[in-house]
Amino acid sequence: MTARRSERFVWDATGALESLGAAGVVLWMWDPARGSMRLTGPARALGLGPLAPECSTAALLALAMPQDRMLVEDLLRPKAPGEEILAKVRMRGGPACIWRGVWLEEGGRAAGAIVAETKFAPEPRDSLTGLLDRKAFLARAAEKLQSPLSYVLVLADLDRLRRLNEALGHERADLVLSALGSRLMAAFPKDAVLARVGEDEFAILAPDVGRSPVDLARQVLEQPLRVAGFDIYPTLTLGQVKTQGGEDAPEAAELLRRASLDRNPASCRAAPRPRPPSRPRTPTACRAWLWRPTCAGP
C-alpha cells in the first residue's frame, strides 16, 4: 500500500542533525574557489569543534596533527569529477577519523562524511583479559572526555605480580589477570571505559555519578578467587583522579599520569583483613604472596 503524499516522511533540519549526532557522523562540503569548508553534525566529538560550522584552509591545516597535514592538503586539492576521496586524519585533541567523499564537479566542489576510525575497525584488545589495550584506551577516553560531564579515572595496580608468577607459574598467574578483567567487565556499566594498560595495571574511566568507581573497583577486584587449587587473595594499589569533560578536558595520558601519582596503599586501600594462620610450605600449599598481605611493600 503506497503512502499518500502528505504521509511521506520528510527530513527537517533538526531531525537530520539529531540523526547525524546519534550516528557520530559529520558531513563536509569543500569549496576550493572560496577556500572554505562547511561542517554539519557532531563536530566537537570528532575533534573538529573549533572548525565548525565553517572554516578556512589555514584553520583546517592548523588543527591537523603535523604528520597528517600533507594528507589534508591532498584531500583539498581539486580533482576530476567523480574521483573518490579517502583519508585517515587526526586533529589535535580528537580521535583518528576517516574522511570519505567525492568530487562533484570539475575543480568545483567536493563533499563527504567524517566518522571516527573506531566505527570501521575493531578496537585493539588485550588478548589475555579482553579489555582495551593502552592505545585503544587513550583513544576511547579522548572521545568520552569530549562530553561536558564529570568523570573519574581509576588506576588499579595488582600487588606482587612477580611473586605470584614465582608461586604459580606464568600460565596460572595469567588466569588471575584474566579473571580480574572479567570481573571489571561484569561490574561496570557499558558507558565505562575499561583497559589493561600495563602488565599488572588496569584503568577505568567512568562518569562520576552514583557509587564511587574506586570503591567498586576495590570491591570486585579484591574478592578471593581459586586458581589451580590455590586460594588467592588479590590486593591492589589504587589511584584516582577526577576531571571535567569538554573542550578544556586534560588528555587521557595526563589523567593516567595523575592517577599513577595518586596511588597510595595507605589512602587508597581498604583496611587489610587478618592474615590466616601459617601453613606448611608444601608444593600444594599457598605461598606467602597468596595470603592477603598487610599494607607492606612488595
Beta strands, then each sheet from edge to edge (+ up, - down):
strand 1: 25-31
strand 2: 36-40
strand 3: 54-56
strand 4: 84-90
strand 5: 96-103
strand 6: 110-116
strand 7: 150-158
strand 8: 193-198
strand 9: 201-207
strand 10: 225-227
strand 11: 230-232
strand 12: 236-244
sheet 1: 3+ 2- 1+ 6- 5+ 4-
sheet 2: 8+ 9- 7+ 12-
sheet 3: 10+ 11-
end
